[in-house]
């Protein structure tokens, strides 16, 4: 299990890295599920393993949305 603060920093950084590699058409509505798939393919899914009251997946998606300006979806 990882520290939540370390996972937040990693998820935010990886979200930016993933987003920059997207084709222009896919940047309009970045997909959390596509990002999660990418994390698994790159062997970064361990950053989704931390303690959280709301749930690690919920918090990680919130960081993803925040980092990519998608908070309007919440």
mmCIF file of the C-alpha atoms, coordinates in Angstrom:
data_MODEL
# 
_entry.id   MODEL 
# 
loop_
_atom_site.group_PDB 
_atom_site.id 
_atom_site.type_symbol 
_atom_site.label_atom_id 
_atom_site.label_alt_id 
_atom_site.label_comp_id 
_atom_site.label_asym_id 
_atom_site.label_entity_id 
_atom_site.label_seq_id 
_atom_site.pdbx_PDB_ins_code 
_atom_site.Cartn_x 
_atom_site.Cartn_y 
_atom_site.Cartn_z 
_atom_site.occupancy 
_atom_site.B_iso_or_equiv 
_atom_site.pdbx_formal_charge 
_atom_site.auth_seq_id 
_atom_site.auth_comp_id 
_atom_site.auth_asym_id 
_atom_site.auth_atom_id 
_atom_site.pdbx_PDB_model_num 
ATOM 1  C CA . UNK A 1 1  ? 0.000   0.000  0.000   1.00 0.00 ? 1  UNK A CA 1 
ATOM 2  C CA . UNK A 1 2  ? 1.278   3.466  -0.911  1.00 0.00 ? 2  UNK A CA 1 
ATOM 3  C CA . UNK A 1 3  ? 1.004   6.811  0.840   1.00 0.00 ? 3  UNK A CA 1 
ATOM 4  C CA . UNK A 1 4  ? -1.956  8.800  -0.450  1.00 0.00 ? 4  UNK A CA 1 
ATOM 5  C CA . UNK A 1 5  ? 0.127   11.977 -0.854  1.00 0.00 ? 5  UNK A CA 1 
ATOM 6  C CA . UNK A 1 6  ? 2.705   10.163 -3.007  1.00 0.00 ? 6  UNK A CA 1 
ATOM 7  C CA . UNK A 1 7  ? -0.033  8.648  -5.147  1.00 0.00 ? 7  UNK A CA 1 
ATOM 8  C CA . UNK A 1 8  ? -1.687  12.026 -5.641  1.00 0.00 ? 8  UNK A CA 1 
ATOM 9  C CA . UNK A 1 9  ? 1.561   13.560 -6.870  1.00 0.00 ? 9  UNK A CA 1 
ATOM 10 C CA . UNK A 1 10 ? 2.159   10.614 -9.232  1.00 0.00 ? 10 UNK A CA 1 
ATOM 11 C CA . UNK A 1 11 ? -1.407  10.526 -10.617 1.00 0.00 ? 11 UNK A CA 1 
ATOM 12 C CA . UNK A 1 12 ? -1.379  14.257 -11.326 1.00 0.00 ? 12 UNK A CA 1 
ATOM 13 C CA . UNK A 1 13 ? 1.983   14.048 -13.082 1.00 0.00 ? 13 UNK A CA 1 
ATOM 14 C CA . UNK A 1 14 ? 1.058   10.934 -15.050 1.00 0.00 ? 14 UNK A CA 1 
ATOM 15 C CA . UNK A 1 15 ? -2.277  12.480 -16.071 1.00 0.00 ? 15 UNK A CA 1 
ATOM 16 C CA . UNK A 1 16 ? -0.407  15.392 -17.656 1.00 0.00 ? 16 UNK A CA 1 
ATOM 17 C CA . UNK A 1 17 ? 2.035   13.006 -19.358 1.00 0.00 ? 17 UNK A CA 1 
ATOM 18 C CA . UNK A 1 18 ? -0.817  10.857 -20.701 1.00 0.00 ? 18 UNK A CA 1 
ATOM 19 C CA . UNK A 1 19 ? -2.786  13.913 -21.851 1.00 0.00 ? 19 UNK A CA 1 
ATOM 20 C CA . UNK A 1 20 ? 0.179   15.388 -23.760 1.00 0.00 ? 20 UNK A CA 1 
ATOM 21 C CA . UNK A 1 21 ? 0.511   12.142 -25.728 1.00 0.00 ? 21 UNK A CA 1 
ATOM 22 C CA . UNK A 1 22 ? -3.161  12.153 -26.826 1.00 0.00 ? 22 UNK A CA 1 
ATOM 23 C CA . UNK A 1 23 ? -4.156  13.116 -30.356 1.00 0.00 ? 23 UNK A CA 1 
ATOM 24 C CA . UNK A 1 24 ? -5.838  16.526 -30.532 1.00 0.00 ? 24 UNK A CA 1 
ATOM 25 C CA . UNK A 1 25 ? -9.308  15.040 -31.070 1.00 0.00 ? 25 UNK A CA 1 
ATOM 26 C CA . UNK A 1 26 ? -9.116  13.027 -27.829 1.00 0.00 ? 26 UNK A CA 1 
ATOM 27 C CA . UNK A 1 27 ? -8.058  16.019 -25.710 1.00 0.00 ? 27 UNK A CA 1 
ATOM 28 C CA . UNK A 1 28 ? -11.519 17.598 -25.679 1.00 0.00 ? 28 UNK A CA 1 
ATOM 29 C CA . UNK A 1 29 ? -12.922 15.020 -23.242 1.00 0.00 ? 29 UNK A CA 1 
ATOM 30 C CA . UNK A 1 30 ? -10.096 13.110 -21.516 1.00 0.00 ? 30 UNK A CA 1 
ATOM 31 C CA . UNK A 1 31 ? -11.287 9.686  -20.407 1.00 0.00 ? 31 UNK A CA 1 
ATOM 32 C CA . UNK A 1 32 ? -10.631 8.452  -16.878 1.00 0.00 ? 32 UNK A CA 1 
ATOM 33 C CA . UNK A 1 33 ? -11.142 4.842  -17.943 1.00 0.00 ? 33 UNK A CA 1 
ATOM 34 C CA . UNK A 1 34 ? -8.677  5.229  -20.838 1.00 0.00 ? 34 UNK A CA 1 
ATOM 35 C CA . UNK A 1 35 ? -6.184  6.759  -18.409 1.00 0.00 ? 35 UNK A CA 1 
ATOM 36 C CA . UNK A 1 36 ? -6.664  3.853  -15.974 1.00 0.00 ? 36 UNK A CA 1 
ATOM 37 C CA . UNK A 1 37 ? -6.055  1.400  -18.805 1.00 0.00 ? 37 UNK A CA 1 
ATOM 38 C CA . UNK A 1 38 ? -2.885  3.305  -19.730 1.00 0.00 ? 38 UNK A CA 1 
ATOM 39 C CA . UNK A 1 39 ? -1.715  3.178  -16.108 1.00 0.00 ? 39 UNK A CA 1 
ATOM 40 C CA . UNK A 1 40 ? -2.044  -0.601 -16.169 1.00 0.00 ? 40 UNK A CA 1 
ATOM 41 C CA . UNK A 1 41 ? -0.251  -0.941 -19.492 1.00 0.00 ? 41 UNK A CA 1 
ATOM 42 C CA . UNK A 1 42 ? 2.640   1.190  -18.216 1.00 0.00 ? 42 UNK A CA 1 
ATOM 43 C CA . UNK A 1 43 ? 2.755   -0.714 -14.890 1.00 0.00 ? 43 UNK A CA 1 
ATOM 44 C CA . UNK A 1 44 ? 1.717   2.358  -12.876 1.00 0.00 ? 44 UNK A CA 1 
ATOM 45 C CA . UNK A 1 45 ? -1.508  0.911  -11.477 1.00 0.00 ? 45 UNK A CA 1 
ATOM 46 C CA . UNK A 1 46 ? 0.185   0.594  -8.067  1.00 0.00 ? 46 UNK A CA 1 
ATOM 47 C CA . UNK A 1 47 ? -0.540  4.330  -7.683  1.00 0.00 ? 47 UNK A CA 1 
ATOM 48 C CA . UNK A 1 48 ? -4.211  3.385  -7.342  1.00 0.00 ? 48 UNK A CA 1 
ATOM 49 C CA . UNK A 1 49 ? -3.472  1.401  -4.174  1.00 0.00 ? 49 UNK A CA 1 
ATOM 50 C CA . UNK A 1 50 ? -3.766  3.682  -1.139  1.00 0.00 ? 50 UNK A CA 1 
ATOM 51 C CA . UNK A 1 51 ? -6.099  4.165  1.803   1.00 0.00 ? 51 UNK A CA 1 
ATOM 52 C CA . UNK A 1 52 ? -8.987  6.534  1.317   1.00 0.00 ? 52 UNK A CA 1 
ATOM 53 C CA . UNK A 1 53 ? -12.301 7.140  3.043   1.00 0.00 ? 53 UNK A CA 1 
ATOM 54 C CA . UNK A 1 54 ? -14.062 7.785  -0.275  1.00 0.00 ? 54 UNK A CA 1 
ATOM 55 C CA . UNK A 1 55 ? -12.113 5.058  -2.072  1.00 0.00 ? 55 UNK A CA 1 
ATOM 56 C CA . UNK A 1 56 ? -8.804  5.207  -3.915  1.00 0.00 ? 56 UNK A CA 1 
ATOM 57 C CA . UNK A 1 57 ? -10.455 5.117  -7.334  1.00 0.00 ? 57 UNK A CA 1 
ATOM 58 C CA . UNK A 1 58 ? -12.734 8.039  -6.447  1.00 0.00 ? 58 UNK A CA 1 
ATOM 59 C CA . UNK A 1 59 ? -9.870  10.176 -5.163  1.00 0.00 ? 59 UNK A CA 1 
ATOM 60 C CA . UNK A 1 60 ? -7.600  9.343  -8.102  1.00 0.00 ? 60 UNK A CA 1 
ATOM 61 C CA . UNK A 1 61 ? -10.330 10.236 -10.580 1.00 0.00 ? 61 UNK A CA 1 
ATOM 62 C CA . UNK A 1 62 ? -10.874 13.542 -8.761  1.00 0.00 ? 62 UNK A CA 1 
ATOM 63 C CA . UNK A 1 63 ? -7.145  14.343 -9.064  1.00 0.00 ? 63 UNK A CA 1 
ATOM 64 C CA . UNK A 1 64 ? -7.267  13.403 -12.749 1.00 0.00 ? 64 UNK A CA 1 
ATOM 65 C CA . UNK A 1 65 ? -10.281 15.672 -13.322 1.00 0.00 ? 65 UNK A CA 1 
ATOM 66 C CA . UNK A 1 66 ? -8.699  18.501 -11.368 1.00 0.00 ? 66 UNK A CA 1 
ATOM 67 C CA . UNK A 1 67 ? -5.390  18.257 -13.184 1.00 0.00 ? 67 UNK A CA 1 
ATOM 68 C CA . UNK A 1 68 ? -7.011  18.243 -16.627 1.00 0.00 ? 68 UNK A CA 1 
ATOM 69 C CA . UNK A 1 69 ? -9.671  20.868 -15.905 1.00 0.00 ? 69 UNK A CA 1 
ATOM 70 C CA . UNK A 1 70 ? -12.546 18.390 -15.927 1.00 0.00 ? 70 UNK A CA 1 
ATOM 71 C CA . UNK A 1 71 ? -14.109 19.273 -12.559 1.00 0.00 ? 71 UNK A CA 1 
ATOM 72 C CA . UNK A 1 72 ? -17.280 20.402 -14.328 1.00 0.00 ? 72 UNK A CA 1 
ATOM 73 C CA . UNK A 1 73 ? -18.074 16.690 -14.750 1.00 0.00 ? 73 UNK A CA 1 
ATOM 74 C CA . UNK A 1 74 ? -18.439 16.195 -10.984 1.00 0.00 ? 74 UNK A CA 1 
# 
